Amino acid sequence: MSRLDSFIRRMSAQRDLLDHAAGLVDGVAGPVIELGLGSGRTYDHLKARLPGREVFVFDTLFSTVAIDQLPDREHMVLGDIRDTLPFCLPRIKLPAALLHNDIGAGDDTVNAATEAWLAPIVPGLMAPGGLVVTSFTMDLPGYELLDVPASIPAGRYYLYRAPV
Ligand SMILES: C[S@@+](CC[C@H](N)C(=O)[O-])C[C@H]1O[C@@H](n2cnc3c(N)ncnc32)[C@H](O)[C@@H]1O
């Protein structure tokens, strides 16, 4: 498979899972946490799929996002997520209905290191029944690992639901 094919498959899988999660989260109140602004693709998609929900984005930088598509200052948390995420509840005000973890790397060792500090923070931020979409597996005690749509290649993305 060419790198272009692989990229397209990865983006399609990510979109399919975000759409699926957006449908499942219907009855769960709360904002969305987006980890990794990057070029703003999934931030923009989540805003489009979940109109009326606040989306709070975490990243160290603004990257290549067009100036008119940046989150406003209230919804953009600049800094290392490891430092900022544990302290974000006063900013996001309510526990999150959906958390999208898009800070995974193409390296299992790096992902394991990220998972080790990220997973313990997540449960304290999630609403009952809230969903976690992530590009690597996470140790979230009591969370249910849900099936993902058939269009998503095995091992590419994972979906967890917080206990109710
Ligand atoms: C794959 S990109 C996100 C892509 C984005 N969701 C999109 O659709 O365009 C990963 C982003 O996570 C950010 N990131 C990774 N680790 C981080 C950390 N520990 N703290 C803050 N930002 C981090 C990087 O700066 C990068 O912008």
Ligand as a Chemical Component Dictionary entry (heavy atoms), coordinates in Angstrom:
data_LIG
# 
_chem_comp.id                   LIG 
_chem_comp.type                 NON-POLYMER 
_chem_comp.pdbx_formal_charge   0 
_chem_comp.three_letter_code    LIG 
# 
loop_
_chem_comp_atom.comp_id 
_chem_comp_atom.atom_id 
_chem_comp_atom.alt_atom_id 
_chem_comp_atom.type_symbol 
_chem_comp_atom.charge 
_chem_comp_atom.model_Cartn_x 
_chem_comp_atom.model_Cartn_y 
_chem_comp_atom.model_Cartn_z 
_chem_comp_atom.pdbx_ordinal 
LIG C1  C1  C 0  -1.313 13.976 15.216 1  
LIG S1  S1  S 1  -1.281 15.649 15.694 2  
LIG C2  C2  C 0  -2.986 15.985 15.959 3  
LIG C3  C3  C 0  -3.755 16.029 14.672 4  
LIG C4  C4  C 0  -5.067 16.761 14.798 5  
LIG N1  N1  N 0  -6.012 16.070 15.676 6  
LIG C5  C5  C 0  -5.681 17.006 13.450 7  
LIG O1  O1  O 0  -6.716 16.406 13.116 8  
LIG O2  O2  O -1 -5.109 17.814 12.704 9  
LIG C6  C6  C 0  -0.667 15.564 17.326 10 
LIG C7  C7  C 0  -0.599 16.909 18.021 11 
LIG O3  O3  O 0  -0.420 16.640 19.402 12 
LIG C8  C8  C 0  0.448  17.588 19.957 13 
LIG N2  N2  N 0  1.044  16.975 21.149 14 
LIG C9  C9  C 0  1.616  15.761 21.248 15 
LIG N3  N3  N 0  2.022  15.520 22.515 16 
LIG C10 C10 C 0  1.681  16.625 23.229 17 
LIG C11 C11 C 0  1.819  16.990 24.599 18 
LIG N4  N4  N 0  2.397  16.184 25.497 19 
LIG N5  N5  N 0  1.361  18.190 24.980 20 
LIG C12 C12 C 0  0.773  19.036 24.082 21 
LIG N6  N6  N 0  0.594  18.733 22.779 22 
LIG C13 C13 C 0  1.053  17.545 22.360 23 
LIG C14 C14 C 0  1.442  17.921 18.857 24 
LIG O4  O4  O 0  1.958  19.227 19.028 25 
LIG C15 C15 C 0  0.566  17.779 17.604 26 
LIG O5  O5  O 0  0.065  19.040 17.198 27 
# 
loop_
_chem_comp_bond.comp_id 
_chem_comp_bond.atom_id_1 
_chem_comp_bond.atom_id_2 
_chem_comp_bond.value_order 
_chem_comp_bond.pdbx_ordinal 
LIG C1  S1  SING 1  
LIG S1  C2  SING 2  
LIG S1  C6  SING 3  
LIG C2  C3  SING 4  
LIG C3  C4  SING 5  
LIG C4  N1  SING 6  
LIG C4  C5  SING 7  
LIG C5  O1  DOUB 8  
LIG C5  O2  SING 9  
LIG C6  C7  SING 10 
LIG C7  O3  SING 11 
LIG C7  C15 SING 12 
LIG O3  C8  SING 13 
LIG C8  N2  SING 14 
LIG C8  C14 SING 15 
LIG N2  C9  SING 16 
LIG N2  C13 SING 17 
LIG C9  N3  DOUB 18 
LIG N3  C10 SING 19 
LIG C10 C11 SING 20 
LIG C10 C13 DOUB 21 
LIG C11 N4  SING 22 
LIG C11 N5  DOUB 23 
LIG N5  C12 SING 24 
LIG C12 N6  DOUB 25 
LIG N6  C13 SING 26 
LIG C14 O4  SING 27 
LIG C14 C15 SING 28 
LIG C15 O5  SING 29 
# 
